Amino acid sequence: MTTPARILIVDDEVNIRGALMTLLEKKGYQVRGAGTGEDALEQLAAAAADLVLTDLKMPGIGGIEFIRRLKAKWPDTEVVVMTAYGSIDTAVDAMRHGAYDYLAKPLDRERFPVVVEKALERRVLVTENRHLRDRLETRARFDQMVGASEPLQRVYSLVDMVADSAVTVLLTGESGTGKELVARAIHHRSARANGPFVTVNCGALPESLFESELFGYEKGAFTSAMATKAGRFELADSGTLLLDEVGELSLKSQVDFLRVLETKEFRRLGGTKLITVDARIIAATNRNLEEAVKQGAFREDLYYRLNVVPIRLPPLRERGDDIPLLVDRFLMECATQHHREPKDVSREAMRLFRLYGWPGNIRQLRNLMERLVVTVRDKTIQPEHLPEEIQASKENAHTLLVTLGTSLEQIERDVIQRTLAEVTNHREHAAKLLGISLRTLQYKIKEYGIRA
């Protein structure tokens, strides 16, 4: 069932306002009324409208000023002006400030519903176009996260679910897994996309500087405070604040931040004015915060405030299917950056990439691709061009390191993927090594979404 269009009628003449409301309600619209521009703006702040029909001659703020303020806050809301003082100049001025059309009083009963319907049709068209544009733009930003593996698909799904909310997100994962990239994807896919994205590296801030860096300071707050400076939290107003390496915060800094996280209010260092900020908080860490809580190194109350929606970023060794995609992307980027010819990767070299454990994750992979682009003269990267530790992956191919806590499903998936890589995707050979039938192997490949 289609939701009825929402219309707000703004007119200080009660009889006219009531008659128009009755007429439009009979046509199935959701209709509200306001007697002044100020009242209308308050109503819009409480509940949006698809179309506003407004008089131009009203007590308080005039019609033109009302339209200007309305369009500044709700640019997608269509406006049709009504005026008994409707000279062409007045109507043109109103349309210059964003009105869609105008109606002269007394209203033409035949033209009135037609104008309303056309204005609402335009609203639908504009909204659909904006949503399409936003999806294309945010998809492009989201596509900076390269990969289609099942572990990364889970991350994509969670990002989509949390992006449009204001919920606090805790990103966990090893160093180099792309936590900041995911935080930016959440920001760009949210309603705050046009606001600032501000990052604080908690691990790089000594306790003595945390308060002034996060909350800012007033001129004269300390010896070197020659001017007032806004802190990172204030700079993130209407946007997103990423607390990177949040696990490195000292206990005192944790107390300071917890208070602000709960109230969204703070004072600059040396200041008395209470500042309120609307910033979405995303925290990131490569530490096990649960273990840090048990050890007394991280406050339990802050942990639960941050860990509203946890998103674990898988290490690269769990994303074997994504390695060829990442290698291709980084080789192309680095070749362009350094003005070199694009390079290919031999099948054996790619196999070694997939066998290697990548302790530095995506960051390590990209750095290696940059090194190879600059130092390898051949067009095709061969195993002999690779560092010794990656060449040694061939000897370690029959060993699988399992982290305590890894699910049996993930272990089975890794074993199948590693075996397929070892036998260059020869499924019959892989099935024989695994001790299962070819049919079972094919089922498992499909079940786990393994590219083979």
TORBA-514605 format. One record per residue: residue in three letters; x, y, z of N, C-alpha, C in turn. Coordinates in steps of 0.05 Angstrom, whole numbers, plus 5000, padded with zeros to 4 digits. Example, Ala and Ser with C-alpha at 12.3 -4.5 7.8 and 13.67 -1.06 7.14 Angstrom:
2
Ala526448865156524649105156526449345156
Ser525749555142527349795143525850015157
This chain:
452
Met501749765000500050005000501750255000
Thr501250444981502850684979502150875001
Thr504150995014503751195035502651455022
Pro500551565033499451815022501552045024
Ala501452215004503252445004502652625028
Arg504752755039504352925062504453225053
Ile502253365060502053645051501653825075
Leu503054045075502754255096501754505084
Ile499454605094498254855084498855085104
Val500055295094500855525111499355765102
Asp497455855119495756085113494656195139
Asp494756455143493756565168490756595168
Glu489456555145486456575144485356295150
Val484156265173483256005183481255875164
Asn479356025153477355905136478555795110
Ile480455945098481755855073483355605079
Arg484855615101486555385109484855135113
Gly482655175128480954945134479654825109
Ala478755005090477454905066479454755049
Leu481854855046483854715030484654445043
Met484854435069485454185083483253975078
Thr480754065080478553875075478553775047
Leu479053955027479153874999481253664994
Leu483653715004485853534999485653265015
Glu484453285038484053035054482152845039
Lys480152965026478252805010479552664987
Lys481852774978483252644956485352444966
Gly485352394992487052185004489752275014
Tyr490252535014492852635024492952655054
Gln495352645066495652705094496153005096
Val494453145110494453445109494753555137
Arg496453755140496753915164496454205158
Gly495954365178495754655174497454815193
Ala498255055185499755235202498955525195
Gly498855695216497955965211500156165206
Thr502656095212504856265207507256105197
Gly509256255186511656125176513255995199
Glu513256135222514756025245513455755253
Asp510855745255509455495263510055275242
Ala509955355217510455155196513255035198
Leu515255205203518055105206518254915229
Glu516854975251516954795274515654525267
Gln513454535253512154295245513854125226
Leu515254255208516954115189519253985204
Ala520254125225522454005240521553755255
Ala519053745262517953515276517153285257
Ala516153355234515353155214515553275186
Ala516853145168517353245141514753255125
Ala514853415104512653435085513653405057
Asp511953295039512653265011512153524996
Leu510053665004509253914991508254115011
Val509054365008508054585024506654785007
Leu504154835013502555045000502555285019
Thr503655515011503955735029503056005017
Asp501756155034501056435027503656595028
Leu503756825014506156995014505857225034
Lys503357295040502857515058501857405085
Met503757395105503057275131504357435153
Pro503257425177504457555200507157415206
Gly508957555219511557435225513357445201
Ile514857225197516557225174514857205148
Gly515757355128514257355103514557095087
Gly512957075066512956835050515656775037
Ile516956975026519556935013521656835033
Glu521756965056523656875077523056595086
Phe520456535089519656265097520656055077
Ile520256115051521155925030524155895031
Arg525556115035528556105036529455925059
Arg528255955082529055785105528255495101
Leu525855455090524955185085526755035066
Lys527455165044529155035023531954995033
Ala532855165052535555125063535754865079
Lys533554795093533654555110532454305096
Trp530354345079529054125066528854175036
Pro531154155023531254234994529454054976
Asp528753814985527153634968524153684971
Thr523353844991520553904995519654104974
Glu517454044959516454224939514754444951
Val514754674939513254904949511555024927
Val508955074933507255224915506155464931
Val506455704920505555944935502756024926
Met501356144945498656244940498556534950
Thr497556704933497556984941495357144926
Ala494057314942492157494930493557734919
Tyr496057764927497657984918499557894896
Gly498557704880500257544862500957684837
Ser502457894838503657994813505657804803
Ile506257834777508257654764510957674779
Asp511657924786514257964800514357814826
Thr512257814841512257664867512457364862
Ala510957264843511056984837513856894827
Val515057054810517756994800519756994822
Asp519457194841521357204863521156954881
Ala518656864885518256624901519456384887
Met519156364861520256134846523256154845
Arg524356394845527256424846528356314872
His526856324893527756224919526955924923
Gly525955794902525555514904522755404901
Ala520755594898518055494895517655364867
Tyr515955164866515555014842513555164823
Asp511455274835509355414820507855604838
Tyr505955754827504355934843501455914835
Leu499655984854496755994850495756264859
Ala494156394843493056654851490356604865
Lys489956764886487456764900485456954886
Pro482856884886481656634895482656404877
Leu482956174889484155944875482155824854
Asp483355754832481855624811481455334819
Arg478955244824478454974834479354754815
Glu479554814789480454614770483454604768
Arg484654844769487654844767488954764793
Phe487754814815488954754841489854464844
Pro488054264840488953984844490953904823
Val490854014799492853954778495654044787
Val495854284797498454394806499554224829
Val497754154848498553984871499653714861
Glu498253594843499053334832501753344818
Lys502053554801504653584787506953644806
Ala506453804826508553864846509453604860
Leu507453434867508153184880509552994862
Glu508852994836510252824817513152914814
Arg513553174814516253274812517853194837
Arg516553204860517953124885518852834883
Val517152664873517852374871520252344851
Leu520152484829522252464809524952564820
Val524852794833527352914844528552724865
Thr526752614882527652444904528952184892
Glu527552074872528651824860531351884846
Asn531552104833534152174820536352214841
Arg535652344863537652384884538552124896
His536551954902537251694913539051524894
Leu538451544868540051404849542851514848
Arg543051774848545751904848547251834874
Asp545851844896547151774921548151484921
Arg546451304911547351024910549750984893
Leu549851124870552151104852554651214865
Glu554351444879556651574892557651404915
Thr555751314932556651154954557650874946
Arg556450774924557450514914560350544905
Ala560950774892563650814883565550834907
Arg564650964928566350984952566550704965
Phe564350564966564350294978566250114963
Asp566350154937567949984920570950014925
Gln571750214941574550234948575349994965
Met573349864977573949614991573849384970
Val576149284964576349084942575948804953
Gly574248654941573948374949571048274947
Ala570748024942568147894940568047644956
Ser569947584973570047344988567747345009
Glu567147105018564947075037565447235063
Pro567847225074568347385099567947685094
Leu568747785070568348065065565448135059
Gln563947945048561147985043559648035069
Arg560547895090559347935116559848215126
Val562148325121562848595128561048795113
Tyr560848755086559148925070556248925081
Ser555248695088552548675098552148835124
Leu554048815142553848965167554149265162
Val555849345144556149625138553549735127
Asp552249595110549649685099547549705121
Met547649525140545549525161545949755180
Val548449835187548850035207549150315196
Ala549650345170550450605159548350815164
Asp545750755160543750965162542851015191
Ser543950885210543350935238545551105250
Ala545051185276547051335290548551155310
Val548150895308549250705328552250715328
Thr553450675351556350665354557350395344
Val559550405329560650165317563550125327
Leu564149875333566849805341568049625320
Leu570149715306571549565286573949425298
Thr574049165295576249015306577648855284
Gly580148795288581648645268584548715270
Glu586148545258589048585259589848845245
Ser592248935250593249175237593449125207
Gly592649325192592849305163590449175149
Thr588349125164585948995151584049185139
Gly584449445142582749645129580549755146
Lys581049785172578949885190578150175183
Glu580050345177579350615170577750625144
Leu578350455125576850445100573950365105
Val573550175124570750095131569350325145
Ala570750465163569550695176568650905156
Arg570350955136569651155116567251055099
Ala567150795094564850685079562250725095
Ile562350685121559950725138559151025136
His561051195139560551485138559351565111
His560551485089559651565063556951445055
Arg556151235068553551115062551351205082
Ser552051385099550151485120548951755112
Ala547051845128545852105124547852325130
Arg550052255143552152455150554252485129
Ala553852365105555852355085556952625077
Asn555252835079556153105071557553245095
Gly557553115118558853235141561853145142
Pro563253245162566153175163566652895173
Phe568852785164569852525175572552585188
Val572652565214574952645230576152395244
Thr578752375242580152145254581952235277
Val581952085299583752125321585351865325
Asn588051885323589751655328590351645357
Cys588851495372589151485402591851385410
Gly593051205393595651095400597851295398
Ala597451515383599551715379599251945398
Leu597251945415596752165433597552105462
Pro599552245473600152195501597852305518
Glu597552195542595352265560595152565564
Ser597452705565597552995571596353155548
Leu596253045524595153195501592353105493
Phe591452885505588852775495586552975498
Glu586353095522584053275527584053515508
Ser586353645504586453875487586053805458
Glu587053565450586853485422583953405415
Leu582653265434579953175429577853395433
Phe578153555455576153745462576954035456
Gly579454085448580254355441580954515466
Tyr581754765461582454935484581955225477
Glu581755385498581355675496584055825496
Lys584056055484586456215485587356265513
Gly589856215519590956255546590556025565
Ala589455795555588955565572591555455583
Phe593755485567596455415576598355595562
Thr600855565568602955755559602955795528
Ser602855575514603055595484600355625470
Ala598155655486595455685474595055975466
Met596156045442596056325433593356395420
Ala591756195414589056245402587256015409
Thr584656065408582655855413582755655390
Lys582655395398582655185378580454975384
Ala578954915363576854705366578154435366
Gly577154255382578153985383576953805362
Arg578053565360577053375339574053305342
Phe573153285367570353225372568553435361
Glu569353685366567753915356567853935326
Leu570153875314570453885285568753675271
Ala568053455286566453245275563453285277
Asp562653525286559753585290558253535264
Ser556053395265554353325242555653115224
Gly557953015233559352805217560052565233
Thr562352455228563252205241566052245253
Leu566352145277568952145291569951865294
Leu572351805282573551545284575751555305
Leu575451395326577451365346579151115339
Asp581351165325583050945316584850865339
Glu585450605341587050495362586050575389
Val583350555393582150635418583050475441
Gly584050235436585050065458587550175471
Glu588850375459591250495470590750725489
Leu588250805493587551025511588350955540
Ser589451155554590051115582587451105598
Leu587451005622585050985638583851255644
Lys585551455648584451725653583051835628
Ser584351795605583151885580580451735574
Gln580351485582577951335579575651455595
Val576251535620574251665637573351925624
Asp575152085614574452345602572652295577
Phe573352105561571752065537569051935543
Leu568951755562566451625569564351825577
Arg565152025592563252235601562152385577
Val563852445558562952595534561252415516
Leu562052165514560551975497557651945507
Glu557251955533554651925544552952175542
Thr554152405544552652665544552752815517
Lys554852765502555452915477555953215484
Glu556753265509557353535518560153545530
Phe561453775526564153805538564854105539
Arg567054165552568154435553570954425542
Arg571654625526574454645518576254675542
Leu578754595539580654625560580954925566
Gly580555005591580755285599578155435594
Gly576055305585573555445578571355385598
Thr569255545597566955505615564455445600
Lys564455505574562055455558561655155552
Leu559255055556558554775551557954755521
Ile559354585507559054545478557654275473
Thr555554275457554154035450554753965421
Val555453705417556253615390554653375382
Asp553853365357552453135346554352995326
Ala555852805337557752655320557352355324
Arg557452215302557151925304559951805311
Ile560051625330562551515339563051235327
Ile565351205315566350945306569050905319
Ala569450685332572050625345573350385331
Ala575950385331577450165317579750085335
Thr580349825335582549725351583549455340
Asn586149405344587149135337587648975363
Arg586849095385587148955411584648795417
Asn584948595434582648455445581648605470
Leu579548765466578648935487577348775510
Glu576148555504575048385525577248295544
Glu579548215533581748135549582948375564
Ala582948605551583948845565582248915588
Val579548875586577748925608578348745631
Lys578748485625579348295646581948365661
Gln583848475646586448545657586448825671
Gly584148965670583949225682585149445666
Ala585849395641587149595624585149755608
Phe582649665607580549815592577949795609
Arg576650025611574250045627571949885615
Glu570649725632568449565622566149725612
Asp565449955626563150115618563750245591
Leu566250335586566850455560566750235538
Tyr567750005545567649785525564849725516
Tyr562949715534560149655526558849895512
Arg559750135518558750365503559750365474
Leu562150275470563250265443562450025427
Asn562049805441561549545428558549505423
Val557149705413554249675408553849495384
Val555249555362555249385338558149315331
Pro559149075337561849005330562048905302
Ile564148995288564648895261567548795260
Arg567948535256570648425255571548415226
Leu573948535222575048535195576848285193
Pro576348115173577947875171580747935162
Pro582747785172585547825162585647715133
Leu587747805119587947735091588247435087
Arg589347295106589747005103587046855102
Glu584846985112582146875110580746965085
Arg582047125068580747235044582347155019
Gly583046895018584646804995583446874968
Asp580846854966579546914940579947204932
Asp580447374951580647664945583447744937
Ile585447574942588247644937588747714908
Pro587847554888588247634860587047904853
Leu584647964864583348224859585048444870
Leu586048414895587648614908590248654893
Val591548434885594048454871593748614845
Asp591648544830591148694805590648994810
Arg589049054830588449334837590949484844
Phe592549374863594949514872597149534851
Leu597349334834599349354813598649574793
Met596049604787595149814769595550084782
Glu594750114808595050364821597950454823
Cys599650264831602550334834603850394808
Ala603050254787604150304760603450584751
Thr600950664756600150944749601551144766
Gln601851094792603151274810606051324803
His607451114795610251134789610951144759
His608851184743609251204714610750974702
Arg609850734710611050484699608950334683
Glu609950144667608149974651606849774670
Pro604249724666602849524683604249254681
Lys604149104703605448844704603448624708
Asp604148384698602448144703603847984725
Val602347784734603447604755603147314744
Ser605347174745605246894736603446724754
Arg602546504743600746334758602046234784
Glu604646154782606046054805606446274826
Ala607046514817607346734837604746794851
Met602546784836599946834848599346614868
Arg600046374862599546154880601046194906
Leu603546294904605046354928603746584945
Phe602746774931601246994945598946884961
Arg597546684949595246574963596046384986
Leu598446274984599346095005600546245029
Tyr601546485024602946635044600946735065
Gly601846765090600146845112599547145115
Trp601147315103600747605103600247715132
Pro602247705149601947815176601348115177
Gly602248255156601648545155599048605139
Asn597748395130595148425117595248595092
Ile593048745086592848895061595049105058
Arg595849225080597949425079600549305069
Gln601149065079603648925071603448855041
Leu601148755033600748685005601148924986
Arg599949144993600249384976603149474975
Asn604449484998607249564998608949384980
Leu608449124981609948944964609448994935
Met606849044927606249094899607749344890
Glu607849544907609249794900612249734895
Arg613349574913616249494910616649344884
Leu614949154877615249004853614949164828
Val613149354828612749534805615249694800
Val616549784821618949954818621449784812
Thr621749554824624349404822624449184801
Val622149084793622148864773622048984745
Arg623948914728624049024701622448854682
Asp622048604688620548424670617548514671
Lys616148444650613248504649611648324667
Thr612648074671611147884687612747824713
Ile611347844735612547794761612647484766
Gln615147384771615547104774616247044804
Pro616146794812616746724840619546824849
Glu621546814831624146904839624347204845
His622347354837622247644843621147694871
Leu620047494884618647534910620647504933
Pro619947634956621647604980621847314988
Glu624047255003624546975011622246865027
Glu621047025045618946915062616546835047
Ile616046965024613746885007614446644990
Gln616946634981617846394966617746144984
Ala618246185010618245965029615345855033
Ser613346005024610645915028610145645014
Lys611745594993611445344978612145104996
Glu614345145012615144935031613144905054
Asn611845125061609945125084607045075075
Ala606745005049604044975038602444755052
His603744565063602344335076601844385105
Thr602444625115601944695143599844915144
Leu597844875161595745075164595745165194
Leu596345415199596245515226593445595233
Val592445505255589645565263589645725289
Thr588445965289588146125313586046015331
Leu586646005357584745905377582146065375
Gly579945925373577346065371576246075343
Thr577945985323576945975295574845765292
Ser572645825279570445635276571345395258
Leu570045165263570544925246569944985217
Glu567845135213567045205185569245355171
Gln570445555186572645705174575045535169
Ile575645355187577945175184577644995159
Glu575144885156574644715133574844865108
Arg573845115108574045285084576945335077
Asp578545405097581445465092582945225082
Val582244985093583644745084582944685054
Ile580444715047579644665019580944865001
Gln580845125009582045334993585045294989
Arg586445225011589345185010590044944992
Thr588444734994588944494978588544544949
Leu586444694942585944764914588144934903
Ala589145114919591445284910593845114905
Glu594344914922596744744920596644584894
Val594244484886594044314863593044474838
Thr593444734840592544914818589744864809
Asn587944834828585044804824584244544809
His585944344811585244084799583343944820
Arg580743954815578843864835579043564842
Glu579443404822579643114828582043054846
His584243184840586643144856586143244884
Ala584843484886584243604912582443424929
Ala580443314916578543134930579942894941
Lys581842784925583342554934585142614958
Leu586442854957588142934980586442975005
Leu584043085002582343145024580842895034
Gly580842685019579542435027576542455025
Ile575542615006572642635001572042594972
Ser569542554966568742514938568842774923
Leu569042754896569042994880566443144883
Arg564242994885561643114888561443274914
Thr562543164936562543304962564243554960
Leu566543534947568343774944566843994929
Gln565543924907564044124891561844254908
Tyr560544094924558444204942559644404962
Lys561944324973563344504993564244764980
Ile565344744955566244974941563945174937
Lys561645064929559245224925558245344952
Glu558145174973557245254999558845485011
Tyr561445475008563245675020563845905000
Gly562745884976563246104957566146124949
Ile567545894947570445894940570645924910
Arg572346104902572946134873575145944866
Ala574445744849576445544842576345494812
